[in-house]
Amino acid sequence: MTGAVDRKLYAYIEQLNLAQKKSLLGFIKTILPAKEEEVYTIEQYNKELEDAEAEIERGEFYTHEEAKEFFKKHLSERK
């Protein structure tokens, strides 16, 4: 069963552009528990903020409407 889920997940990931992959990676990091030995420093936090701001300046973001359409499309494909 896990193999089928993994294949579907990889198939979706392959369709994403770089900005979408970065967004997904950020989401995954928020839902996985951090290892106890991992310490999230203020420097790391600030670097992530700087990187995100640079992406926005380059136009690598989705509007609220674009995000709604993206999920509407992909959720309708699951039915």
N, C-alpha and C positions, 0 to 999 in steps of 0.2 A: 504494500500500500504506500509506504513512504517513497518508493521509487517513482511512482506515478505523480505524486505531489511534487517531488523534486523536479521532475521533467517539466511539469507545467510551470513551476516557478522559474526555472531557467529559460523557458520559452518566452515568458513575459519579460524577464530581465534583458534578454537579447534584443528586444524591440525598443528599449528605452534609449534616449539620447544621454549625453554626458550629464547634463543638468538634472535629468530625472534620476539617473543612477546615484548621483551625489545626494539628492534629496532622500531617496530610498535608503541609502547607507546611513544617513543621519537618523532616519526613523528607526532603523534596525538597532542602532546603537542605543536608542532611548528605551527600547523594550527588552533588551537583553541585560541581565544583571551584570554589573561590573565585578571584576575579580577583586578580592579584598586587597591584593597587593597593588592594584592600579590606583593611582592618585591622580585626580583631575586637577591640574594646577591652574592658577589664574592666568598664567602665560598661555596654556593650551586654550583656555576659554577665550582669551583676547585674540589669539591667532584665528580661531574659528569665526569669531565675529568679523575680523578683518577680511578673511577669505569670503565670507558671505556677502559683505558689503561690496567687495570687488566683483563678485558674480552679478550682483544687482546692477552695478554700474555698467557691466558688459551686456546687460539685457538678458542674462541667464536666469530668468524667473518666469513664473506663471501667474497670470492674474487669477482672481477668485473665479471669474467666469470660465477661464480656460481649465482650471482645476476641476470645477464642477462637470464640465463637458467630458474631460478625460475619464473621470470615475463613472460618470453616467454611461459612457460608451463601453468601458471595460466590465462594468457590473452587468450590463445588459447582455454581453457576450457569454456570461457565465450561466445564464438561464437556459 
